[in-house]
Amino acid sequence: MRVIQSSYYPIFFEDSLSELQNFLSTNSYSKVFVLVDTNTEQYCLPALQDTLTGLVDFDVVEIDPGEENKNIDFCIGIWKTLLDFGADRDSLLINLGGGVVTDMGSFAASTFKRGIDFVQIPTTLLAQVDASVGGKTGIDLDHVKNIIGTFTQPKAVFIIPEFLETLDQRQVSSGFAEIIKHGLIYDATFFRQVQQIQAHEVTPEIIYRSIEIKNEVVKTDPFEKGLRKILNFGHTIGHAIESYSLANDPNPLLHGEAIAIGFICEGYLSMQQNELSKADFIEIERTIFSLYPKYDLKESSFLDLMEIMKNDKKNNLGQINCSLLNKIGQCSIDHYCSEEEIQESLMYYLATQSYSS
């Protein structure tokens, strides 16, 4: 059995359903609730019920899937359901789903009656390698990503790779972007390993190493005062593009698709303002364009994107804060970028047709 031990909780990676059974058997909860979306209720909840003899008397809380539903209104719905079903402070919430379920479910649990226990069972690649690990909870407000939230640790995280078989290819590709990021900011050897594969070729070993990288960073800096900020590479611009797309596109970008654009734009800024070499930048750019289709970015959207970035929770004293690469495998924090510099990076992405040569 492989377990990644964080500072606060275990991340079970093999035989996870048995470990969840042990967890339920050894902890005496007054009530158990399972938060699902309509997809995980259909495809994942039956597997839990079939396997776990200890998961018999529980209530299901269901939400609609999609980032557009990760907001205070749906969170109120979770709180009301917990209240209606008699949840007390000795209750447990099992978050069974992707990043929306794990982010919002953990926020709802962390605030309900000043906090009840919760565990994460991430069912998407994105949630397994990123959203469910690290103790960040959150919801969006006015299309600003994760602007409301807490640092609250789960009691455990249970990784079940078989759940990835329920995903379509676009969802897998979205999660793959976070795996690429972990290599870019922390481990050049790992980046060049994942550079050689497609998203659908991700193995349990690659998922394990990606989680391990994030856990190593978070253990060093659990409350994002220093090193943990490197995990934000690609996310200042990427989150803004994701939020803009969600508000304006009929088929919005997924998280990983948006931060992949952020990798190119913030990679460009890393080359212009930091130590990233042109050769490294071209390697990153080539990799991203080989995996993710070009987004039809419009110059007319730049002002809206800047307004979103001005509300980013990472900012300080009104300055837009980015984490930028020194080289592949190494990242530095607290680079303050002007609107002109950011718009230059967006123009670069807009003008680029394939990759630099």
C-alpha positions as CSV (number, residue, x, y, z in Angstrom):
1,M,0.0,0.0,0.0
2,R,1.3,3.5,-0.9
3,V,0.4,6.4,1.3
4,I,1.5,10.0,0.8
5,Q,1.6,11.6,4.3
6,S,0.9,15.3,4.4
7,S,1.4,17.4,7.6
8,Y,-2.2,16.9,8.5
9,Y,-3.8,13.9,6.8
10,P,-2.9,10.8,4.7
11,I,-3.4,10.5,1.0
12,F,-4.2,6.9,0.2
13,F,-3.2,5.8,-3.2
14,E,-3.6,2.0,-3.4
15,D,-6.5,-0.1,-2.1
16,S,-8.2,3.2,-1.3
17,L,-11.7,1.7,-0.9
18,S,-10.4,-0.6,1.8
19,E,-8.8,2.3,3.5
20,L,-12.0,4.2,3.4
21,Q,-13.8,1.2,4.9
22,N,-11.2,1.2,7.7
23,F,-11.7,5.0,8.2
24,L,-15.4,4.7,8.5
25,S,-15.1,1.7,10.9
26,T,-12.6,3.4,13.2
27,N,-14.3,6.8,13.4
28,S,-17.7,7.1,15.0
29,Y,-19.7,9.7,13.1
30,S,-23.3,10.5,14.0
31,K,-24.3,11.0,10.4
32,V,-22.5,10.5,7.0
33,F,-23.3,12.6,3.9
34,V,-22.0,12.1,0.4
35,L,-21.8,15.1,-1.8
36,V,-22.0,14.3,-5.5
37,D,-22.8,15.9,-8.8
38,T,-25.2,14.3,-11.3
39,N,-22.3,12.6,-13.0
40,T,-20.6,11.1,-10.0
41,E,-23.9,10.0,-8.6
42,Q,-24.5,7.9,-11.7
43,Y,-20.9,6.6,-12.4
44,C,-19.1,6.6,-9.0
45,L,-21.5,6.4,-6.1
46,P,-22.6,2.8,-7.0
47,A,-19.0,1.6,-6.8
48,L,-18.7,3.0,-3.3
49,Q,-22.0,1.4,-2.2
50,D,-21.0,-2.0,-3.8
51,T,-17.6,-2.0,-2.1
52,L,-18.1,-0.4,1.3
53,T,-20.1,-2.5,3.8
54,G,-19.7,0.4,6.3
55,L,-21.4,2.9,4.0
56,V,-25.0,1.9,4.5
57,D,-26.8,4.6,6.4
58,F,-26.0,7.9,4.6
59,D,-27.7,10.7,2.8
60,V,-26.8,12.0,-0.6
61,V,-26.4,15.7,-1.3
62,E,-26.5,16.4,-5.1
63,I,-25.4,19.5,-7.0
64,D,-25.1,20.3,-10.7
65,P,-21.7,19.8,-12.4
66,G,-19.7,22.6,-13.8
67,E,-17.6,25.6,-12.6
68,E,-20.5,27.9,-13.2
69,N,-22.2,26.3,-10.2
70,K,-19.3,26.7,-7.8
71,N,-21.0,29.7,-6.1
72,I,-22.6,30.8,-2.9
73,D,-26.1,29.9,-4.1
74,F,-25.2,26.2,-4.5
75,C,-23.2,26.3,-1.3
76,I,-26.4,27.6,0.5
77,G,-28.2,24.6,-1.0
78,I,-25.6,22.2,0.6
79,W,-25.9,23.9,4.0
80,K,-29.7,23.8,3.8
81,T,-29.6,20.1,2.9
82,L,-27.3,19.3,5.8
83,L,-29.5,21.3,8.1
84,D,-32.7,19.6,6.9
85,F,-31.1,16.2,7.3
86,G,-30.0,16.8,10.8
87,A,-26.3,17.2,10.4
88,D,-24.5,18.0,13.7
89,R,-20.9,18.8,14.5
90,D,-20.1,15.0,14.7
91,S,-21.2,14.4,11.1
92,L,-18.9,13.5,8.1
93,L,-19.1,14.9,4.6
94,I,-17.6,12.7,1.8
95,N,-16.9,14.8,-1.3
96,L,-17.1,12.4,-4.3
97,G,-16.4,14.3,-7.4
98,G,-14.1,16.6,-9.4
99,G,-12.7,20.0,-8.4
100,V,-16.1,21.7,-8.1
101,V,-17.3,19.1,-5.6
102,T,-14.1,19.0,-3.6
103,D,-13.6,22.7,-3.5
104,M,-17.2,23.6,-2.7
105,G,-17.8,20.6,-0.5
106,S,-14.8,21.2,1.6
107,F,-15.8,24.9,2.0
108,A,-19.3,24.0,3.0
109,A,-18.0,21.5,5.5
110,S,-15.4,23.9,6.9
111,T,-18.1,26.5,7.6
112,F,-21.1,24.5,8.6
113,K,-21.6,24.8,12.4
114,R,-18.0,26.2,12.4
115,G,-16.7,23.1,10.8
116,I,-17.5,19.4,10.4
117,D,-15.1,16.6,9.2
118,F,-14.8,15.9,5.5
119,V,-12.8,13.5,3.3
120,Q,-12.0,13.9,-0.4
121,I,-12.6,11.2,-3.1
122,P,-11.5,13.0,-6.2
123,T,-12.9,11.4,-9.4
124,T,-11.3,13.6,-12.1
125,L,-7.6,13.8,-13.0
126,L,-7.6,17.5,-12.1
127,A,-9.0,16.9,-8.7
128,Q,-6.7,13.9,-8.0
129,V,-3.5,15.8,-8.8
130,D,-4.5,19.3,-7.6
131,A,-7.9,20.3,-6.2
132,S,-8.3,17.7,-3.5
133,V,-4.8,18.1,-2.1
134,G,-3.5,21.0,0.0
135,G,-6.4,22.1,2.2
136,K,-7.7,24.9,0.1
137,T,-11.5,25.3,0.0
138,G,-13.3,27.7,-2.1
139,I,-16.1,29.1,-4.2
140,D,-16.2,31.7,-7.0
141,L,-17.8,35.1,-6.8
142,D,-18.9,37.1,-9.8
143,H,-16.7,34.8,-12.0
144,V,-13.6,35.5,-9.9
145,K,-12.1,32.1,-9.1
146,N,-11.9,30.8,-5.5
147,I,-12.1,34.3,-4.1
148,I,-14.1,33.1,-1.1
149,G,-12.6,30.2,0.9
150,T,-10.6,28.8,3.8
151,F,-7.5,26.8,4.6
152,T,-9.1,23.7,6.1
153,Q,-7.6,20.2,6.0
154,P,-9.6,17.0,5.2
155,K,-9.3,14.0,7.4
156,A,-8.0,12.0,4.5
157,V,-7.9,11.9,0.7
158,F,-8.6,8.6,-1.2
159,I,-7.3,8.4,-4.8
160,I,-9.1,5.8,-6.9
161,P,-7.5,5.8,-10.4
162,E,-10.4,3.6,-11.8
163,F,-12.7,6.6,-11.6
164,L,-10.8,8.2,-14.4
165,E,-12.3,5.7,-16.7
166,T,-15.6,7.6,-16.4
167,L,-14.2,10.8,-17.9
168,D,-14.2,12.0,-21.5
169,Q,-10.9,12.9,-23.1
170,R,-11.4,16.7,-22.7
171,Q,-11.6,16.3,-18.9
172,V,-8.5,14.1,-18.8
173,S,-6.6,16.7,-20.9
174,S,-7.7,19.4,-18.5
175,G,-6.2,17.5,-15.5
176,F,-3.0,16.8,-17.5
177,A,-2.2,20.5,-17.5
178,E,-1.7,20.5,-13.8
179,I,0.6,17.5,-14.1
180,I,2.7,19.4,-16.7
181,K,2.8,22.4,-14.3
182,H,4.2,20.3,-11.5
183,G,7.1,19.4,-13.7
184,L,7.6,22.9,-15.0
185,I,7.8,24.5,-11.5
186,Y,9.6,21.7,-9.6
187,D,11.0,18.8,-11.4
188,A,12.5,19.1,-14.9
189,T,13.0,15.3,-15.2
190,F,9.3,14.8,-14.5
191,F,8.4,17.4,-17.1
192,R,10.4,15.7,-19.8
193,Q,8.8,12.4,-18.8
194,V,5.2,13.7,-19.2
195,Q,6.3,15.7,-22.3
196,Q,6.6,12.3,-24.1
197,I,3.0,11.2,-23.6
198,Q,-0.6,12.2,-24.3
199,A,-3.1,12.8,-21.6
200,H,-4.8,9.5,-22.0
201,E,-1.5,7.7,-21.4
202,V,-1.1,9.0,-17.9
203,T,-0.2,6.1,-15.5
204,P,-0.9,5.7,-11.8
205,E,2.9,6.3,-11.2
206,I,2.7,9.7,-13.0
207,I,-0.4,10.6,-10.9
208,Y,1.5,9.5,-7.7
209,R,4.5,11.6,-8.5
210,S,2.4,14.7,-9.4
211,I,0.6,14.4,-6.1
212,E,3.9,13.9,-4.3
213,I,5.3,17.1,-5.8
214,K,2.3,19.2,-4.7
215,N,2.4,17.6,-1.3
216,E,6.1,18.4,-0.9
217,V,5.5,22.0,-1.7
218,V,2.4,22.3,0.5
219,K,4.1,20.7,3.5
220,T,6.8,23.3,3.3
221,D,4.3,26.2,3.2
222,P,0.8,25.2,4.1
223,F,-0.7,28.7,4.1
224,E,0.9,30.0,0.9
225,K,3.2,32.6,2.5
226,G,6.2,31.6,0.4
227,L,7.1,28.5,-1.7
228,R,3.5,27.3,-2.2
229,K,3.0,30.3,-4.4
230,I,5.0,28.5,-7.2
231,L,1.8,26.4,-7.7
232,N,0.2,29.5,-9.1
233,F,2.4,29.5,-12.2
234,G,0.1,30.0,-15.2
235,H,-2.9,30.8,-13.0
236,T,-2.9,34.6,-12.8
237,I,-3.6,34.9,-16.5
238,G,-5.1,31.4,-16.8
239,H,-7.8,32.0,-14.2
240,A,-8.7,35.3,-15.8
241,I,-9.1,33.6,-19.2
242,E,-11.1,30.8,-17.6
243,S,-13.5,33.3,-15.9
244,Y,-13.9,35.3,-19.1
245,S,-14.6,32.2,-21.1
246,L,-17.1,31.0,-18.5
247,A,-19.0,34.3,-18.8
248,N,-18.8,34.8,-22.5
249,D,-18.3,31.5,-24.4
250,P,-21.2,29.1,-25.3
251,N,-18.7,26.2,-24.7
252,P,-16.4,27.6,-22.0
253,L,-12.8,26.5,-21.5
254,L,-12.1,24.0,-18.8
255,H,-9.6,24.9,-16.1
256,G,-6.7,23.0,-17.6
257,E,-7.3,24.4,-21.0
258,A,-7.2,28.0,-19.6
259,I,-4.1,27.6,-17.5
260,A,-2.3,26.0,-20.5
261,I,-2.8,29.4,-22.1
262,G,-1.5,30.9,-18.9
263,F,1.7,28.7,-19.2
264,I,2.5,30.3,-22.5
265,C,1.7,33.9,-21.5
266,E,3.4,33.6,-18.1
267,G,6.2,31.7,-19.8
268,Y,6.6,34.6,-22.1
269,L,6.7,36.9,-19.1
270,S,9.3,34.6,-17.5
271,M,11.5,35.0,-20.5
272,Q,11.0,38.8,-20.6
273,Q,11.3,39.6,-16.9
274,N,13.0,36.6,-15.3
275,E,15.7,34.1,-16.2
276,L,13.8,31.7,-18.5
277,S,15.9,31.0,-21.6
278,K,14.4,31.3,-25.1
279,A,15.2,27.6,-25.6
280,D,13.2,26.6,-22.5
281,F,10.3,28.9,-23.5
282,I,10.2,27.4,-27.0
283,E,10.2,23.9,-25.5
284,I,7.3,24.8,-23.2
285,E,5.4,26.5,-26.0
286,R,5.8,23.6,-28.4
287,T,4.6,21.1,-25.7
288,I,1.5,23.1,-24.9
289,F,0.5,23.7,-28.5
290,S,0.9,20.0,-29.3
291,L,-1.6,19.2,-26.6
292,Y,-4.1,22.0,-26.5
293,P,-5.9,23.7,-29.4
294,K,-5.4,27.4,-29.9
295,Y,-8.1,29.5,-28.1
296,D,-9.6,32.2,-30.2
297,L,-8.4,35.0,-27.9
298,K,-9.6,38.5,-29.0
299,E,-7.8,41.7,-28.3
300,S,-11.2,43.2,-27.4
301,S,-11.3,41.0,-24.3
302,F,-8.1,42.4,-22.9
303,L,-9.7,45.1,-20.7
304,D,-12.1,42.6,-19.2
305,L,-9.3,40.2,-18.6
306,M,-7.3,42.9,-16.8
307,E,-10.3,43.8,-14.6
308,I,-10.6,40.1,-13.6
309,M,-6.8,40.0,-12.8
310,K,-7.0,43.1,-10.7
311,N,-9.3,41.1,-8.3
312,D,-7.0,38.1,-8.1
313,K,-6.5,37.0,-4.5
314,K,-2.7,36.8,-5.0
315,N,-2.4,40.5,-5.6
316,N,-0.6,42.8,-3.2
317,L,-1.1,46.6,-2.9
318,G,-3.0,46.7,-6.2
319,Q,-0.2,45.0,-8.1
320,I,-0.8,41.9,-10.2
321,N,1.3,39.1,-8.8
322,C,2.7,36.3,-10.9
323,S,4.9,33.3,-10.2
324,L,7.4,33.0,-13.0
325,L,9.9,30.3,-14.2
326,N,13.6,30.7,-13.8
327,K,14.1,27.6,-15.9
328,I,12.2,24.4,-16.6
329,G,11.9,22.7,-13.2
330,Q,12.4,25.9,-11.1
331,C,10.0,28.8,-10.3
332,S,10.2,32.0,-8.3
333,I,7.5,34.0,-6.7
334,D,6.2,37.5,-6.2
335,H,6.8,39.0,-9.7
336,Y,4.7,42.1,-10.1
337,C,3.6,42.6,-13.7
338,S,2.2,45.8,-15.2
339,E,-0.9,45.8,-17.3
340,E,1.2,46.7,-20.3
341,E,3.5,43.7,-19.8
342,I,0.6,41.3,-19.3
343,Q,-1.2,42.6,-22.4
344,E,2.1,42.1,-24.4
345,S,2.1,38.5,-23.3
346,L,-1.6,38.1,-24.4
347,M,-0.7,39.7,-27.7
348,Y,2.1,37.2,-28.1
349,Y,-0.4,34.3,-27.6
350,L,-2.9,35.9,-30.0
351,A,-0.3,36.4,-32.7
352,T,1.3,32.9,-32.4
353,Q,0.0,30.4,-34.9
354,S,1.8,27.3,-33.9
355,Y,5.1,27.4,-32.0
356,S,8.3,29.4,-32.2
357,S,11.1,28.2,-34.4
